[in-house]
């Protein structure tokens, strides 16, 4: 017996990184999953490896008809929708504030914010008719503190967190839960800038993640997938409207010893690195 036996989930960005790890874990726990992603070849290969418990659909989350199709496919194939994991994302607009083109700002918010909105919008009627459901959104520590991501990305993730909390209020009366996972430094193709390239390239960047938080190991996709499983399961039926940080305490603050060093030397605070202590 798995924790998600008989459940049906749609996972956007499900072909790689956090999404892929979650798809595999959900299937392992008995769920049937729609893998909604732009990466057709990778998504189809993943679905094929999981047998009849997973189906791929090409999905660009800023396109409403793509989200509607993914949700409709879940209902058409398996008759229900128990979990909508709005996980797809990208780094978005980069550069100094005054140099960011409006088009790149719009694209960033389209993918990171509108994509989440559309997932909530189209999952809600199905879940409301069932009288239950779990909506999970991927936020970021960049949305709860400053200096952890590019400006537009950080603003978009803050919007996702607030939308999650706001949506949880009206959805609660139908026992639909809406929560947000806020990852820290997680070694994924997106964060390593290796999307569409071999996963082995992430290994070359693993040390970049090892010392970005007090827990001295890289964050990995399964760290997020494990929390998604908890939020999709019956273990969390009284938890909603929350933004849960999973970052090894990376965004919790700066070590006191580092603060004292900075005060004495007037040097900027460094990223925590136990090898330097």
C-alpha positions as CSV (number, residue, x, y, z in Angstrom):
1,X,0.0,0.0,0.0
2,X,1.4,3.4,-1.0
3,X,0.5,6.7,0.5
4,X,-1.0,7.9,-2.8
5,X,-2.9,4.7,-3.9
6,X,-5.8,5.6,-6.1
7,X,-4.7,9.3,-6.3
8,X,-4.2,11.3,-9.5
9,X,-1.8,14.1,-9.9
10,X,-0.7,16.7,-12.5
11,X,2.9,17.8,-12.2
12,X,4.1,20.7,-14.4
13,X,7.8,20.8,-15.1
14,X,7.6,17.1,-14.5
15,X,10.3,15.9,-17.0
16,X,13.4,16.9,-15.0
17,X,14.7,18.2,-11.7
18,X,12.3,18.5,-8.8
19,X,9.4,17.6,-11.1
20,X,10.9,14.4,-12.3
21,X,11.8,13.3,-8.7
22,X,8.3,14.0,-7.6
23,X,6.8,12.1,-10.5
24,X,8.9,9.0,-9.7
25,X,8.1,9.2,-6.0
26,X,4.3,9.7,-6.5
27,X,4.2,6.7,-8.9
28,X,6.2,4.7,-6.4
29,X,3.6,5.6,-3.8
30,X,0.7,4.4,-6.0
31,X,-0.3,7.6,-7.8
32,X,-1.1,8.0,-11.5
33,X,0.5,11.1,-12.9
34,X,0.2,13.5,-15.8
35,X,3.7,14.7,-16.7
36,X,3.2,18.2,-18.1
37,X,6.4,19.7,-19.6
38,X,7.9,21.5,-22.6
39,X,10.6,18.8,-22.9
40,X,8.8,16.3,-25.1
41,X,11.6,13.8,-25.6
42,X,12.6,13.7,-22.0
43,X,9.0,13.7,-20.8
44,X,7.9,10.9,-23.1
45,X,10.9,8.8,-22.0
46,X,10.1,9.3,-18.4
47,X,6.4,8.3,-18.9
48,X,7.4,5.2,-20.9
49,X,9.7,4.1,-18.1
50,X,6.8,4.3,-15.6
51,X,4.3,2.2,-17.5
52,X,0.6,2.9,-17.4
53,X,0.9,5.0,-14.2
54,X,2.2,8.0,-16.1
55,X,1.3,9.9,-19.2
56,X,3.2,12.8,-20.8
57,X,1.5,15.9,-22.3
58,X,3.4,18.8,-23.9
59,X,2.7,21.9,-21.8
60,X,3.8,25.5,-21.8
61,X,2.4,26.7,-18.5
62,X,1.7,30.3,-19.7
63,X,-0.7,28.9,-22.3
64,X,-4.1,28.4,-20.6
65,X,-5.2,25.8,-23.1
66,X,-2.1,23.7,-22.3
67,X,-3.0,23.7,-18.6
68,X,-6.6,23.0,-19.3
69,X,-5.6,20.1,-21.5
70,X,-3.3,18.6,-18.8
71,X,-6.0,18.7,-16.2
72,X,-8.6,17.4,-18.7
73,X,-6.4,14.5,-19.6
74,X,-6.1,13.5,-15.9
75,X,-9.9,13.5,-15.6
76,X,-10.5,11.8,-18.9
77,X,-8.0,9.0,-18.2
78,X,-8.5,8.4,-14.5
79,X,-11.7,10.2,-13.5
80,X,-10.4,12.6,-10.9
81,X,-7.6,15.0,-9.8
82,X,-6.2,14.8,-6.3
83,X,-3.1,16.9,-6.6
84,X,-2.0,19.8,-8.8
85,X,1.7,20.5,-8.4
86,X,2.4,23.8,-10.1
87,X,6.2,23.3,-10.3
88,X,7.4,24.5,-13.8
89,X,9.7,27.5,-13.8
90,X,12.9,29.1,-15.1
91,X,15.4,31.7,-14.0
92,X,13.7,34.6,-15.8
93,X,14.9,38.1,-16.5
94,X,18.5,38.9,-15.5
95,X,20.7,42.0,-15.3
96,X,20.5,45.4,-13.5
97,X,17.0,46.7,-12.9
98,X,17.3,49.6,-15.4
99,X,18.5,47.2,-18.2
100,X,15.7,44.6,-18.0
101,X,13.5,44.7,-21.1
102,X,9.8,44.8,-20.3
103,X,9.3,41.8,-22.5
104,X,11.6,39.7,-20.3
105,X,9.8,40.9,-17.2
106,X,6.4,39.9,-18.7
107,X,7.8,36.5,-19.7
108,X,9.1,35.8,-16.2
109,X,5.8,36.7,-14.6
110,X,3.9,34.7,-17.3
111,X,5.7,31.5,-16.5
112,X,6.3,31.8,-12.8
113,X,3.1,33.6,-11.7
114,X,0.4,33.2,-14.4
115,X,1.4,29.5,-14.8
116,X,0.6,28.9,-11.1
117,X,-2.6,30.9,-11.3
118,X,-3.8,28.8,-14.3
119,X,-3.0,25.6,-12.5
120,X,-5.0,26.7,-9.5
121,X,-7.8,28.0,-11.8
122,X,-8.3,24.7,-13.7
123,X,-7.7,22.3,-10.8
124,X,-10.3,24.0,-8.6
125,X,-13.5,23.0,-10.3
126,X,-12.5,19.4,-10.4
127,X,-11.4,19.3,-6.8
128,X,-14.5,21.3,-5.6
129,X,-16.8,18.7,-7.2
130,X,-14.8,16.0,-5.3
131,X,-14.8,17.9,-2.1
132,X,-11.1,17.4,-1.7
133,X,-7.7,18.1,-3.2
134,X,-4.2,19.3,-2.7
135,X,-2.7,22.2,-4.7
136,X,1.1,22.6,-4.3
137,X,3.0,25.5,-5.8
138,X,6.8,25.8,-6.1
139,X,8.0,29.1,-4.6
140,X,11.6,29.8,-3.5
141,X,13.6,31.2,-0.6
142,X,14.1,34.1,-3.1
143,X,10.5,35.0,-2.4
144,X,10.8,35.1,1.4
145,X,14.2,36.9,1.7
146,X,16.3,39.2,-0.4
147,X,19.6,38.4,-2.1
148,X,18.8,34.8,-3.0
149,X,17.8,35.3,-6.6
150,X,17.5,37.8,-9.5
151,X,15.2,40.7,-8.9
152,X,12.3,39.8,-11.2
153,X,12.5,36.1,-10.2
154,X,12.4,37.0,-6.5
155,X,9.4,39.3,-7.0
156,X,7.5,36.6,-9.0
157,X,8.2,33.9,-6.3
158,X,7.0,36.4,-3.6
159,X,3.8,36.7,-5.7
160,X,3.4,32.9,-5.8
161,X,3.7,32.7,-2.0
162,X,1.1,35.4,-1.5
163,X,-1.2,33.9,-4.1
164,X,-0.9,30.5,-2.3
165,X,-2.0,32.0,1.0
166,X,-4.8,34.0,-0.5
167,X,-6.2,31.1,-2.6
168,X,-6.1,28.8,0.5
169,X,-8.9,30.9,2.1
170,X,-11.8,30.4,-0.3
171,X,-10.6,26.8,-1.2
172,X,-10.6,25.6,2.3
173,X,-14.4,25.4,2.6
174,X,-14.3,22.6,0.0
175,X,-11.4,20.8,1.8
176,X,-9.0,21.9,-0.9
177,X,-5.6,22.6,0.5
178,X,-3.2,25.1,-1.1
179,X,0.4,25.2,0.0
180,X,3.8,26.4,-1.3
181,X,7.2,24.7,-1.1
182,X,10.1,27.2,-1.1
183,X,13.3,25.4,-2.1
184,X,16.8,26.7,-1.3
185,X,19.9,25.7,-3.3
186,X,18.7,22.5,-5.0
187,X,21.0,20.8,-7.6
188,X,18.7,20.7,-10.6
189,X,19.2,21.3,-14.4
190,X,17.4,24.7,-13.9
191,X,19.6,25.9,-11.1
192,X,22.8,24.5,-12.8
193,X,21.8,26.0,-16.2
194,X,22.0,22.6,-17.8
195,X,18.4,22.2,-19.0
196,X,18.3,20.0,-22.1
197,X,21.8,18.8,-21.5
198,X,23.1,15.5,-19.8
199,X,22.3,15.2,-16.1
200,X,25.9,14.4,-15.5
201,X,26.8,18.0,-16.0
202,X,25.1,18.8,-12.7
203,X,27.8,16.8,-11.0
204,X,30.4,19.4,-12.1
205,X,28.5,22.0,-10.2
206,X,27.6,20.0,-7.0
207,X,30.3,21.8,-4.9
208,X,28.6,25.1,-5.6
209,X,25.6,23.8,-3.6
210,X,27.5,22.1,-0.8
211,X,28.4,25.2,1.2
212,X,25.4,27.4,0.7
213,X,23.7,26.4,4.0
214,X,24.6,25.0,7.4
215,X,23.7,21.4,6.5
216,X,26.9,20.4,4.6
217,X,25.5,18.6,1.6
218,X,23.8,19.8,-1.6
219,X,20.1,20.1,-1.7
220,X,18.7,17.5,-4.1
221,X,15.3,17.2,-5.9
222,X,14.1,14.4,-3.6
223,X,14.3,16.8,-0.7
224,X,11.5,18.7,-2.3
225,X,9.7,15.6,-3.6
226,X,9.5,14.2,-0.1
227,X,7.6,17.3,1.1
228,X,5.4,17.3,-1.9
229,X,4.4,13.7,-1.1
230,X,3.6,14.8,2.5
231,X,1.4,17.7,1.2
232,X,-0.4,15.4,-1.3
233,X,-1.1,12.7,1.2
234,X,-3.5,12.3,4.1
235,X,-0.8,13.2,6.5
236,X,-1.4,16.9,5.8
237,X,-5.2,17.3,5.7
238,X,-5.2,20.2,8.2
239,X,-2.3,22.1,6.6
240,X,-3.1,24.9,4.1
241,X,-2.0,28.4,3.2
242,X,1.6,27.7,4.2
243,X,4.9,28.5,2.5
244,X,7.3,25.8,3.8
245,X,11.0,26.5,3.3
246,X,13.3,23.5,2.5
247,X,16.8,24.9,2.4
248,X,19.0,23.4,5.1
249,X,18.6,26.7,7.0
250,X,20.3,28.6,4.2
251,X,18.0,31.5,4.4
252,X,17.7,31.5,8.2
253,X,20.4,34.1,8.8
254,X,24.2,34.5,9.1
255,X,26.3,32.7,11.6
256,X,27.2,34.9,14.6
257,X,30.9,34.1,14.2
258,X,30.7,35.4,10.6
259,X,28.9,38.6,11.8
260,X,31.6,39.3,14.3
261,X,34.3,38.8,11.7
262,X,32.6,41.2,9.3
263,X,32.2,43.8,12.0
264,X,35.9,43.7,12.9
265,X,37.2,43.7,9.4
266,X,34.5,45.7,7.6
267,X,34.4,43.0,5.0
268,X,31.1,41.7,3.5
269,X,29.6,38.6,5.1
270,X,30.7,35.5,3.3
271,X,28.6,32.5,2.4
272,X,28.8,29.9,5.1
273,X,31.6,27.4,4.4
274,X,32.6,25.0,7.2
275,X,35.9,24.3,5.6
276,X,36.9,27.9,6.4
277,X,36.1,27.6,10.1
